[in-house]
Amino acid sequence: MNKQRAKEIAASPVMANVTCDGIPVYIQHIDDDNDMARIYPLDQPEQEMSVPVASLREHGEY
């Protein structure tokens, strides 16, 4: 996923179908300086992590 699209998803009130390594995730924030995304798995919101934006994949409608 490109950084601009990740930022759009993070800012949107509409839930997007995004995965990281096949796991559905929620994008909290995009770090412009490092091209990293702060995310957490949808079923484990306490498991926050930072991953490269390039590791995120957007899928069809949720």
N, C-alpha and C positions, 0 to 999 in steps of 0.2 A: 504494500500500500504506500502511496506517496504521502509526504508529510502534510500537504495542504488538505487532502481528503481526510486524513486522521484528525486534523484540527476541526474540520467541519463536523465530523461525527461527534467529537468530544463536546462541541458547543451546542449541538442539536438536542432539543427535548425529546426527539423521537429515537427510540432504541433501534440501533442498527445491528445486523447480524454479522458480527466480527469474531474471528477466531485467531488464536495464537497457538501454533503447534496442534491444531485440531480442537482446542478447548474454547468454548464460547466465552468471550471476555467483554468487560465494560471498559471503555477508555475514559480515564479521569482527566488526564492532562498530557499535553505534548511539550517536550523540552526542545525548543527551537535550536538552541546552541549545540546540542548533542545528538539530535535526531532520535531521541528516545521517547517512549510512551510510558506513562504510568497507568497500569491496568490492574484489574483483578478478575478472576474467574467468576462468572455469574452465580455459581452455586457456592462460592467461598469468598465473600466480600472482604474477609479479614486477611486474605492472602495477597496483599498488594505487592506488585513487583514492577521493575522498570525493564523494558525490553526495547530492542531496536524497532523503529517504526516499520522497517522493511519486513519484519517477521509477522506483521499483522495482515490478515486476509479478510476482505469484505465479501459476503455471500449475498444471494438474492434476498427477497423480502423476508421479514421475520415472521 
